[in-house]
């Protein structure tokens, strides 16, 4: 399992009329990685939690999900990916 967020939203709280999510340092801040390293991590993991436009767009660009899977809290996209392999 991996949790990745855009660095610019780390430590903030995002919300809308129905949901609220705190992008906590405890949950998301392990290390700062670039897109190349993130790609390697994302390709290995079977459960992925992503929050933020940059990292969600990256996951779509490397074909880990489709745009239809993206949800938003306020204007911030998030994506949860479960990979099931035989």
N, C-alpha and C positions, 0 to 999 in steps of 0.2 A: 504494500500500500504506500502511496506517495501523495503528498499534499503540496501543491505549488500555486503560488499567487503572484501577481504582478507586484514588484517591490513598492511601487508608489501607493498601493492600497494597504500594505502591511500595517497593522496597528489601528486600522480604522473600523468603523461599523457602517455597514450598508443596510439599507432598508427600503421598503415600500409599504403599501397599505396592508399587506398580508404577512410579510416576512421580515426578519431581521437577522443579520449574520455579522458577528464580530470576527474580523480577520486577525486573529490573535497571534502574537509572537510565539506563544507556546505551541500552537498547532501548526503554523506555517513556516516559522523561521528556524531552519536548520542550517542552511547555507545558501549563499547567492550563487546561482548558476546562469550561464548564458544559454542561448537556444540550442547550441550544439550539444552541450552536456544534458540539457533538459530532454532533448530528443532521445538520447541513449537511455536515460532513466525511464521516460515514458514508454519506450518500446519494450522494456523489461518487465514493468510492473503490471499486475493484473487488476488492481483497484486503484483508480486515479481520481483525485479531487482537484479541480482547477478553478481558480477565481481570478477574473481580470481579463480585459480585452486582449492584451498581447499574448498571454499564454493560451487562452482558449482559441484564438485565431491560429496560433502555431499548431495546436493539436489538430485542428481542422485541416490545415495545410499539409500536414504529414499523414493525413488520412486515418487518424485514429477514431474519428467520429464524423457525423454529418452536421451541417448547420441546424437541421431540425432538432437535434438533441440539446441545443443550447437553451438554457433558461436564464432569466434575468431577475435580479433583485434590484429594483430601481433601474438604473441604467447600466449596472455592472453585470456582465455575463458570467455564468458559472456552468461547469460541465462535470458530470460524474460519469466515469467510464468503468464498466466491469467487463473484463475480457474472460470469456469462457472458452476453454480449449479442451479438446478431447485427448 
